Amino acid sequence: MEELVCMHAEYIQNFGSSSPEFKPSWLNPPAFQDYPASFKKALVDDDGVGRANWHLLYRKKDIQACMDQIRCVHYDEEISIYDCLCIKASSSGFELGASNWVISGARCLSYFSASDLTSGHSMALNVASHIKSEVFLFSDLKSNNTDGYDEDLTSCSVKGICENKDKDYPVETKSLSGRCCGGVVHDLLEVSKVVLETILFRGSVLVLVNGIGELMETLEVISQALDNSNLSDVPLFFVSPVAEEILVYTNTIPEWLSAERQEKLYAGEALFRHVELLQQGRLHQLSALCSQETVKVWREPCVVFALNWGLRMGPAIPLMLKWRQDPRCLLVMPETGMTRLALAPFQPVQMKVLHYCRRKLGEMEVSAIIEKMKPELFLVPETMKGEFPSLGDSDSRASRNDIVFYNMWDILTIPAPRYTEADMMAEVACTVHPRQLDSGHSVGKVKVRIQQRGGKWLLDLPKLSQESDDALTEKETICWGTVEVTKLMDILQGNGLCCELHSEGHRNNSEHRIVVTTPSPATVELGLQYTIIETNDLVLRKLITDAVRSLLTFI
């Protein structure tokens, strides 16, 4: 967050805060009129103007106010949110501190964010902690169609959006697609091989990474490859306004690390190799490229690491402007499917571009998790339907109702659970006085207040005054049993009533209807769960009521 504040201050220093004539040309409306609707909507308002700028969302003082509201949790530590939900973080294996979440409330739901089964630095993906979840929600899954956005941008005009406004640089689609979209690797060892080739041809390398853990792992692999090739004299630079804080921070997070790196901690060794590189003077942490310290240590060819990958602000911008037309240089960036958009301000790009694509959960991994955990329902993004032939085709979906494909901003209704468990307070249990029934069961009546505590249902004593409690006790009675019509007829006739049983013309869908003619007219409707007595004679009404009550058990 501090790095973004510093980058925004640098942007304001270079381009000003609001004057359109000082904006970088790639933020002017003509530069993105032909962009896909999803990108254009993020850049401009509905009327096509305004908002095409970088706005300051927060300042340094706001960061501390934000951090004061953060509650740190450990992996597998359950915490309660306003006594309504209980949440628990489990490792996702994707990045240091990256988590999947178990959310317990009316239903137990597991949210799977970006996850990696083969992480080399963070704690492995923990699936066992989701064993009690009934609903699985998957997001940020691996897609085989990584160039979908670039295909939409094929016809985009990026003329005149370079920093040199005096020239128009047309995009060579064939060259751009060959360099930018073809080099995708999933292994850091492959990245290190291309870096070595670049250094041997006297070219420099700019490595853009997404997270701190990925930075540490990439730095470790590339530096080791340089050592193995007798290129230890090649300088390594990490450029960030908070570079020193980040490197110190990585030595304080053993809980998030893989078991192999945790063993290094117990053995008294450094968790990552950057400590050794700093001591040897091979790694230089720079707060900015334009500083006296940078002038003293800068040498090329070199390898530069930067955390931001958007290529719109930060230390990567001057390096891209310097190396973009040098075919010996190399840009290593995450694969996002938006290469053309990212590189548009720097055309023509002659430097090599290599994409490093992190491993994420795909169809095989998701299917294996579902097969093992067997949730009642699992939700997958609609955009991944084509990536899941075994889950998304009409034949398989017709035979299963446990999968839901969702779109962004969809509001989904999750079916209620088949049963709900609740905890009963000891005070409530003491108020229950069971009564034995004819069926051999015991039933007791209790008045409770249902509330949530720690994500679970709780039965507690109601907050009622003594007077209202006594009134409710007198009014509320529970009948148990079945009124047998033959026994009721015998009781009524034994009390001197003249009555007949009618089998047709029942009202209220009742099963039986008894008509009393003497001493006063009355009817009795008998249903499975009710008895209706109709008469104007209050004495007769009480007599019939007592006869019915004698056949039931009252709780």
N, C-alpha and C positions, 0 to 999 in steps of 0.2 A: 504494500500500500504506500509506503514511503517512497519507493522507487517510482510509482506512477505520479505522485505529487511532484517529484523532482523533474520527471520527464515533461510534465505539463508546464512547469515553470520555464523549462528550456524552450518549449514550443512558443510560449508567450513572448519570450525574449527574442526569438527569431522572427515571428510572424505577427506579433501584436495580438490583442484580445478579440477585436471584433471587426476591424477595418477590412472590407472585402478585397481591397487592392493588395493587401499584404498577405492574404491567405496563400498557402501553397496551391499550385495550380490544380493538383489532383482533388482538391476540395471544392473547386468551382463547379457549378451545376452542369456546364457543357461536358465535363469530363465523365460524368456518371449517368447521363440521361439514358444511355442504352444498357445500363446494368440490369440484371434480373430484378424483378419486383421486390424480392425479399431483401436484397442489398439496398436498393433505392429507398425503400421504406425506412431503413435504419439511418439513412443519411439526410433525408429531407422530410418536410411535412407533407400533408396530403395535397396542399396546393402547389407543391413542387419547389418551394423556396424555403429558406430558413433552416436552422438546425444543422447546416452543413459546416460544422466546426467541431473542434474538440472543446468540450465544456468541463470546467473544474467541478467535480462532484464533491470533493471534500478537501480539507487542508490538514496540515500536520496536527493541529490541535484537535481536529475531529477524530484523528486516528486513536489518540489516547482515550477519548471519550468512548469510542467504539470498543477498544480493548478492555476497558473497565467493565463492560457488560458481558464479556465472554466468560463462560464457565468451562474450565478444562476438564475433560473426562479421560479416563483410561479405557483401553480396549476391554470389552465385556463388562464394563461398569454400568449398572442400571441407574438411571436418574429419573425422577418424576417431574413432569411438566404440569404445573398447576393442578396436580392431583387428578388430571384427566387422562394423560398419556404417560407411558413409561417407555423411554427410549434407551437403546444400547448400541454402542459402536463396535463394529468388528472390522478387522483388517481386510482391505480389498486387494492388496498386493500391487497396486498400481503406482503409488507414490508415497513418500514419507508422510504419515498421518492421514492418508486418504482412507476413507471408511465407507463401508456399507452399514445400513442401519436397520435395526429391528424396532418396530413401533408397535407397542402393545396398548390396546384400548378395548373397544367393543369387539374388534378382531385383531389378530396378531399379523402384522404385515412386515415383510422384508423388502427394503429398497436396495437394489443393486445398482450402483453407479459404475463408472469406468473401473474395470477389474482386470487383473493380470494373473495368469496362472504360473508364469515363469519369471517372476521378478528377481532381479539379481541384487537388490539393495534393501527393499522393504520387506516387512513381515509377509509371509505367504497368505494367499486368500483363505479366509476361514469360512468354510461352508457349514461346519457343524453347529455354529451358534445360531443358525436359522432353522433348526430342526423342528421347533414348535410353531413356526409361522404357517398360517393357513393361506396367505396371499403373497405372491412374489411379484414385485414390480421391477422390470429390467429397463435400463436406459443406457445410452452411450455404448451401444454394441458395435462390434466390428462389421463393417460393410465391405463387400467386394467391389462395389462401384465407387471408388475413391475419387473419380474425376467427374462426378456428376455436375458440380458447380462450374468446373472449368469448361465443360461442354456448353453450358449456358452462356459462358463469356466469350465463346469463339468469335462472335461477330461484334464484340464490344470495341468501340473506338477509343483508343488510349493515346491518340495524337495530342501532342502539346501538353502532356501532363508530367513531363520531366521537369527537373528543376531548372533546366535551361529553356527559357521561354522563347528564345530566338530561333529555336529549331523545332521542327516536327519530326518525330521518330515513328515511322509506321512499324507496326508489329509484323514480324515475319512468322506467320502462324506455324509453318512447318518447322522452322528452327526452334521456336519457343516450345512447341509441344514435344519436340524431340529431347530438348535439354531438361525441361521442367517436369514433365509428366512421366518420363520413362524411368528415371532413377529412383526407384522406391525399394528400400531394404527394410528388413525386420530384425536385423542382428547388428549389434554394435561392432562386432568384429569386422563385418563388411564395411561399416562406416570407417573404421580405422584403416582399412586397406586403401580406400579411396583417399583418405587424408594423407597417407604416406606417399602415394603416387603424386599428389599435388605438391607436397613439400619437396620431393625429389626433382620436380620440374620448376622449382623456385617460385611456386605460387603460395599465397597465403590462404588461410581457411577461416571462415566465419561460421561458428556453430551456434544456432539458436535452439534453445531448449525451453520446455514448458514448466518444469518444476525443479525444486532444489535437489531432490533425490536423483532425477535424471541427469542434472548437471554434474553431480558428484560421480555418478557411474560412468558417464560419457568422458569426463576428464580423466578418470582412472584408466579406462580402456585405451584412450588415445595416447596418453603419456607412456603407458607400458609398451604400446606398439612402437613409439618413437625410440624408447630405450632398446628394444630388441633389434632395431635397424640402425643403431649407432647414430641416432639423431637427437641425442639428449641435449644438444646445445640450442635446439629450436625453442624460442621463448613461448610461454603460455600466458595468456592474459585473460583475466576475468574482470569485465567492466560493468560496474553497477554503482549507483550512489550509496548503496548499503552493502557493498561487497564484503567488507570486513565483518559486519554483523552476521551475514549469511554464513560465512565460513566458520565463525565461532559457534553459531547455532547448531551446525551439523554435528558437533561433538557432544551435544546435550540431549540427544533423542534416542537413547538405546532401545526404548520400548518399541519403537516403530521399525526397528531394523530386523533383517533376516537373522536366522539362528547363527549362520556363519559369521556375520559381523558382530553379533552379540558375544560370541566367543572371543573375538579380538578385544572387546572391552574387558572381559574377565582376565585376559592374559596381559593386560596393561598396554596393548597396542592401540594405535590410532584407528578410529572407525573407518576413515577414508584416507586415501593416499595424498590428498591435498596438503596435509600437515607436513609430510616429508618433502613435497615439492616446494612448499614455502620456505622450509629450512634450507633447502639446496639453492634457493634463489632462482629456480626455474619457473615458478608460478608467480605472477605479479597481480595483485589485486588493485584495480584502479577505480577511483570514484568517478572519473570522467576522462574522456580522451583529450580534451583541451586543458592540460595542466602541466606544470613544470615537471612533476614526477613522471608523467608519460613520456615527455621529451627525453628524459635521461635514460629510460630503460627500453624505449621502443626500438625494435629491430624486425626486419622482414627478410625472409618469410617467417610467418608466425601463425599461431592458432589462437583465435579470440573467441571467448564464450560470452554470450549475452542471454539473459533470461527472457526478454521480450521477443516475440516472434511475429508481431503484427506488421512490422516494417513500416510504421507510420510515425513513431516517436522513439527516442532513446538512442543509445550509443551505436546501434546497428546502422542508423541512417548515414552518418558520414563515412563509415566503412563501405557501405554499399555504393555510395556515390564515387568512392575512390577506386574500388575494385571491379565495378560492374562490367567494364569493357575490357577487362584482362582475362583472356580465355584460360590462363594458367591458374587462376584463383578458383576457389570452391566455396559454395554456400550450402551448408547443411541445415535443413529446416524441417519441422514436423510436417507430416502429410495431413493436410486439412481439406483437400479438394478445391481450394481457392487460390491456386498458385498464380493464375493470370492476374487476379485482382491484387494479390500481395505485391507482385513485381511490376505492376502497371506504372508506378511513378518513376521507375528506374530504367525504362526502355531506352535504347536497346541493351539487353543484358547478354553479354558475351561470356561471363563467368559460368562455370559449371554449377548445376543445382542438383543436390542429392536430398531425397526425402527419407527421413527415418520415421517409420510407422511403428508405434508401440503396439504390442500385442494386447488385444482386448478379447472379451468373451464373444464368441460367435455361435453359430447354430449348434455345432457339436458340443461345445462347453455348456451352453444353456440347456440343451436336451439332456446332457448327462446330469446336471444339477437337478433338473425337474424329475428325472427318472429316479434319482437317489432320494430326494427329499419328499417327493409326491405331495405338492401343495394342492389345496382344493381349487385354486384359481391362480393363473399367472398372466401378467400383462406385458405385452411386447409392443414397441413402437410400430405404427402402421407402415413407416418407411422401410421396415425390415421384413415385411411380409414376403417379398420375393426372395429374401435370403433364407427363409425358413420353409423350404418346400414340404418338409414332413409335417409342418404345423399349419401352413397357410393354405394348402390346396382345399378345394371345396369338398372332396371326398372325405378327407381326414377330419375336417372341421364339422362335417355333418354328423360324424359319429362321436364327437367329443365337444363338451361345452365348458371345458376348464381353461380355455385360452381366449383372451380378449386383445385385439389390436387397437391401440389408441393413437390419437393425434395430439399435438401440443394444444393446450387450453381446453381439452375435452374434460367434461365433468362426467365421471363414471359412477354408476350406482353398483356397489358391491353387495351381493346377496347377504342377508342376515345369516349368522351362524346357526347350525342345526340345534345347538344347545348352548346354554350360557352358564358358566359357573360363577358363584358368588361366595364370598367369605362372610361368616356370621360372627358378630361380636359376642363375647362371652355373656354380656349382660342380656342380650336378646335371647340367647339359648336358655337362660335361667327362667325366662318368662313363658316358655313353652310347656304346656301340660298335656301330653298325649292322651288320647282316649282310644280304648280298644274297640275295634269294629267287628262286625260279624264275620267279615271276610278274613280276619286274622291280621289285618293291618292296624297300625296305630296312627292316628291323625291328631295334630294339635293346631290351634289357631294362634297366630302371632301378628302383631302390628309392628311394622318396621318402616324405616326410612331408607330408601335405596340411594346410594351415592357412589361416586368414584373416588378411589384413593390409590395413588401409585399405578394408575392404569388398570386397576381391577375393580370389579363391582363389590360393594360392601353393604351388608345389612346392619343397620344401626337402629337404636331406639328412636322413635319419633319425638320431636320437641312439642309436646302437647301439655296443656294444663291439666290438673287433676279433674276439674269439672268436665272438660270436654272429653277426657279419656273415659270417665264413667258413663257419659252419655253415649259414646260410641260403643261401649261394651254392652249397654242395654239394647241398642238398636241392631247391632251387627251380630247375626247368628248364621251359622253354616249348617245346612241340612245335608245329611249323608244317607244314602239308601234309595230304595225304589218302593213306590206305593203299589202294592198288589191290589188290583181292583176287586178280586173276590173277597179278600180279607176286609177291605173297606166296606163292601156291601154288607158283610156279616155284622160289622160293628154298628153301621147305621141302622140296620133292621133290628139289631138287638136293643137300640135306644128308642124303638117305637116309630121309626120313620118308615114311610111307604115310598119305596124307590124302585126304579127300573134301570136296566143297563141297555143303552142304545148303541148299536154297532155302526150306524150310518148317519151321515149328516153332521159329522163332527166339525166344530169350529176351531180356529187357531191351530189346525193340523194336529190336533190332539189324537192320542191313540184310543182313549175310552171317554165315554160321556155318560154320566149318571144323572138321571132326572128324578128329583124328589117332588112328590105331589102333596104329601101330608106330613106334618101339620101345616106347612106353608110351602109355596113353590120355591124351588132352588135347583140349580144345575152345578155339576162338578165336572170340569174338564181335566183329564189326567194326561200329561205328556211325560216324555222321558226325563225332562229336567225341570218341570213346573207342574203346579196344580192351581187351577183357577176356580174359585167359589163365587157364585153369583146368587144373591138373595137379598131381599129387603128386610128380612127378619134377623135382627141382631142376635137373638138367643140361638136361632138355628145356625147362623153363621159360626158362632163360637163352638157349637156342638160338633159341626162338621170339621172345623179347624182342629179341635182336640183329637178327633178320630184320625185325621191325617197325620198329625204330629206323633201319635202313638205308634205309627208304623215306621217312623224315621229316627235316625240318631242325630242329635243336635250337638254341635261342637261350639 
